[in-house]
Amino acid sequence: MKDTKISALENKLNSIENYISDFEKKNLKISKATVGWHLDHSLKVINTVVSSMEKSDPNLYKDNFKFLGKLLLSLNFFPKGKAKAPKYVLPPNVVLKEEIASQLKLAKENINKIEKLDTNAFFKHPLFGNVNKKRVLTFLNVHTNHHLKIIKNILK
């Protein structure tokens, strides 16, 4: 049976797919970025996280997950505008619809790889510390939902 957190993330990816046609829209009262920027960033995060976890050495995992991360994940909430995305997950200056679609396809494949990862496969989050398999689906769901909420507000 499929993990409910993977199913929830799949639903969020379906929402992303539905918003691709709006990728050029923006509302400066809500965000400086376009819908496409938020879509691209969300997908880059998913794909980078899974790739990092696949490459990680589970023997090097240390549970140094910060209290702030535990709090925000337990609340299923990331505050808007409080964190700065690392360069490697920032969208390009010009976001292309085709690139979003390509990343979406990869993200759909990648999230199904998570179940097969070692328990201590991990990625290093710049604020929260090491995020292992136990926490990664919650993190990805909360992060993706954060950007989907911004997109919904842009489109209102």
Contacts in CASP RR format, 6 or more apart in sequence:
PFRMAT RR
TARGET T0000
AUTHOR 0000-0000-0000
METHOD contacts of the structure
MODEL  1
MKDTKISALENKLNSIENYISDFEKKNLKISKATVGWHLDHSLKVINTVV
SSMEKSDPNLYKDNFKFLGKLLLSLNFFPKGKAKAPKYVLPPNVVLKEEI
ASQLKLAKENINKIEKLDTNAFFKHPLFGNVNKKRVLTFLNVHTNHHLKI
IKNILK
3 115 0 8 1.000
3 137 0 8 1.000
5 137 0 8 1.000
5 138 0 8 1.000
5 141 0 8 1.000
6 111 0 8 1.000
6 112 0 8 1.000
6 114 0 8 1.000
6 115 0 8 1.000
6 137 0 8 1.000
8 137 0 8 1.000
8 141 0 8 1.000
9 46 0 8 1.000
9 111 0 8 1.000
9 137 0 8 1.000
9 140 0 8 1.000
9 141 0 8 1.000
9 144 0 8 1.000
10 108 0 8 1.000
10 111 0 8 1.000
12 141 0 8 1.000
12 144 0 8 1.000
12 145 0 8 1.000
12 148 0 8 1.000
13 104 0 8 1.000
13 107 0 8 1.000
13 108 0 8 1.000
13 111 0 8 1.000
13 144 0 8 1.000
15 148 0 8 1.000
16 39 0 8 1.000
16 42 0 8 1.000
16 43 0 8 1.000
16 100 0 8 1.000
16 104 0 8 1.000
16 144 0 8 1.000
16 148 0 8 1.000
17 104 0 8 1.000
19 35 0 8 1.000
19 36 0 8 1.000
19 39 0 8 1.000
19 148 0 8 1.000
19 151 0 8 1.000
19 155 0 8 1.000
20 36 0 8 1.000
20 39 0 8 1.000
20 97 0 8 1.000
20 100 0 8 1.000
20 101 0 8 1.000
20 104 0 8 1.000
22 35 0 8 1.000
22 36 0 8 1.000
22 151 0 8 1.000
22 155 0 8 1.000
23 34 0 8 1.000
23 35 0 8 1.000
23 36 0 8 1.000
23 39 0 8 1.000
23 95 0 8 1.000
23 97 0 8 1.000
23 100 0 8 1.000
24 34 0 8 1.000
24 35 0 8 1.000
24 36 0 8 1.000
25 34 0 8 1.000
25 35 0 8 1.000
25 154 0 8 1.000
25 155 0 8 1.000
26 32 0 8 1.000
26 33 0 8 1.000
26 34 0 8 1.000
26 35 0 8 1.000
26 154 0 8 1.000
27 153 0 8 1.000
27 154 0 8 1.000
27 155 0 8 1.000
27 156 0 8 1.000
30 150 0 8 1.000
30 153 0 8 1.000
30 154 0 8 1.000
31 37 0 8 1.000
31 38 0 8 1.000
31 150 0 8 1.000
31 153 0 8 1.000
31 154 0 8 1.000
33 41 0 8 1.000
33 91 0 8 1.000
34 95 0 8 1.000
34 154 0 8 1.000
35 151 0 8 1.000
35 154 0 8 1.000
35 155 0 8 1.000
36 91 0 8 1.000
36 95 0 8 1.000
36 100 0 8 1.000
37 91 0 8 1.000
37 95 0 8 1.000
38 147 0 8 1.000
38 148 0 8 1.000
38 150 0 8 1.000
38 151 0 8 1.000
38 154 0 8 1.000
39 95 0 8 1.000
39 100 0 8 1.000
39 147 0 8 1.000
39 151 0 8 1.000
40 91 0 8 1.000
40 92 0 8 1.000
40 95 0 8 1.000
40 99 0 8 1.000
40 100 0 8 1.000
40 103 0 8 1.000
41 85 0 8 1.000
41 89 0 8 1.000
41 90 0 8 1.000
41 91 0 8 1.000
41 147 0 8 1.000
42 143 0 8 1.000
42 144 0 8 1.000
42 147 0 8 1.000
42 148 0 8 1.000
43 100 0 8 1.000
43 103 0 8 1.000
43 104 0 8 1.000
43 106 0 8 1.000
43 107 0 8 1.000
44 88 0 8 1.000
44 89 0 8 1.000
44 90 0 8 1.000
44 91 0 8 1.000
44 103 0 8 1.000
45 85 0 8 1.000
45 89 0 8 1.000
45 140 0 8 1.000
45 143 0 8 1.000
45 144 0 8 1.000
46 107 0 8 1.000
46 110 0 8 1.000
46 111 0 8 1.000
46 140 0 8 1.000
46 144 0 8 1.000
47 103 0 8 1.000
47 106 0 8 1.000
47 107 0 8 1.000
47 110 0 8 1.000
48 88 0 8 1.000
48 89 0 8 1.000
48 123 0 8 1.000
49 123 0 8 1.000
49 131 0 8 1.000
49 136 0 8 1.000
49 139 0 8 1.000
49 140 0 8 1.000
50 110 0 8 1.000
50 111 0 8 1.000
50 113 0 8 1.000
50 114 0 8 1.000
51 110 0 8 1.000
52 123 0 8 1.000
52 124 0 8 1.000
53 114 0 8 1.000
53 117 0 8 1.000
53 121 0 8 1.000
53 122 0 8 1.000
53 123 0 8 1.000
53 133 0 8 1.000
53 136 0 8 1.000
54 113 0 8 1.000
54 117 0 8 1.000
54 121 0 8 1.000
56 121 0 8 1.000
56 122 0 8 1.000
56 123 0 8 1.000
58 118 0 8 1.000
58 119 0 8 1.000
58 120 0 8 1.000
58 121 0 8 1.000
58 122 0 8 1.000
59 120 0 8 1.000
61 120 0 8 1.000
61 121 0 8 1.000
61 122 0 8 1.000
61 130 0 8 1.000
61 132 0 8 1.000
62 130 0 8 1.000
63 130 0 8 1.000
63 132 0 8 1.000
64 129 0 8 1.000
64 130 0 8 1.000
65 128 0 8 1.000
65 129 0 8 1.000
65 130 0 8 1.000
65 131 0 8 1.000
65 135 0 8 1.000
66 127 0 8 1.000
66 128 0 8 1.000
66 129 0 8 1.000
68 127 0 8 1.000
68 128 0 8 1.000
69 127 0 8 1.000
69 128 0 8 1.000
72 78 0 8 1.000
72 79 0 8 1.000
72 142 0 8 1.000
73 135 0 8 1.000
73 138 0 8 1.000
73 139 0 8 1.000
73 142 0 8 1.000
76 138 0 8 1.000
76 141 0 8 1.000
76 142 0 8 1.000
76 145 0 8 1.000
77 142 0 8 1.000
77 146 0 8 1.000
78 142 0 8 1.000
78 143 0 8 1.000
78 146 0 8 1.000
80 146 0 8 1.000
80 150 0 8 1.000
83 127 0 8 1.000
86 126 0 8 1.000
92 99 0 8 1.000
111 140 0 8 1.000
114 133 0 8 1.000
114 136 0 8 1.000
114 137 0 8 1.000
117 133 0 8 1.000
118 133 0 8 1.000
119 132 0 8 1.000
119 133 0 8 1.000
119 134 0 8 1.000
120 132 0 8 1.000
120 133 0 8 1.000
121 132 0 8 1.000
121 133 0 8 1.000
122 130 0 8 1.000
122 131 0 8 1.000
122 132 0 8 1.000
122 133 0 8 1.000
123 130 0 8 1.000
123 131 0 8 1.000
123 136 0 8 1.000
124 130 0 8 1.000
124 131 0 8 1.000
125 131 0 8 1.000
125 139 0 8 1.000
128 139 0 8 1.000
131 139 0 8 1.000
END
